[in-house]
Amino acid sequence: MQKLAEQGHWSSGISWRLYESDVLPELSLITAVLCVAIHDEKIILMRAKRGWGMIGGHIESGETVIEALTRESQEEGGFTPESPQLFGYREITAKVPINHPSNDTMYPYPTSYIAYYWATTTKKITQPTGNEVLESKAFSLDEIRLAKLPDTSTIELGWNAYVHRSF
């Protein structure tokens, strides 16, 4: 299943499309992973210098998507994902090659992807271990909507996938 959920531009040279999907695109083109982290029916978000957002980040060399999801969830949210479920991916299309911010490589060109998962945990939320994280906190979906965060529509997509799960 693949369904276009929304689309937009990050700049004049970078456009994106967010798809609802339960199948990953080409693994070698996935550069990052983000998680709608759910604990006690609330969503764990992290705050960095740029503001509040979903937990997640870049996939490091040699990591699988799930290994990166687990590492980033712990670093940014103090969250240990249990049975993560893919709910979509963002297809990013660039007009020119883009440098990767954390190493000397380039993002796949002209298309790369960000994978999106939802996950729950029964484990206690701990202090995030990541250097760029100022804090993490649990929010209701209504609180997230009121805050009008840039990730709100993606968080809602993940929350809806969680609520309508079929297992």
Buried (B, 14 or more C-beta within 10 A) or exposed (E): EEEEBEEEEEEEEBBBBBBBBEEBBEEEBBBBBBBBBBBEEBBBBBBBEEEBBBBBBBBEEEBEBBEBBBBBBBBBBBBBBEEBBBBBBBBBBBEEEBEEEEEEEEBBEEEBBBBBBBBBBEEEBEEBEBEEBEEBBBBEBEBBBEEEBEBBEBBBBBBBBBEEEEE
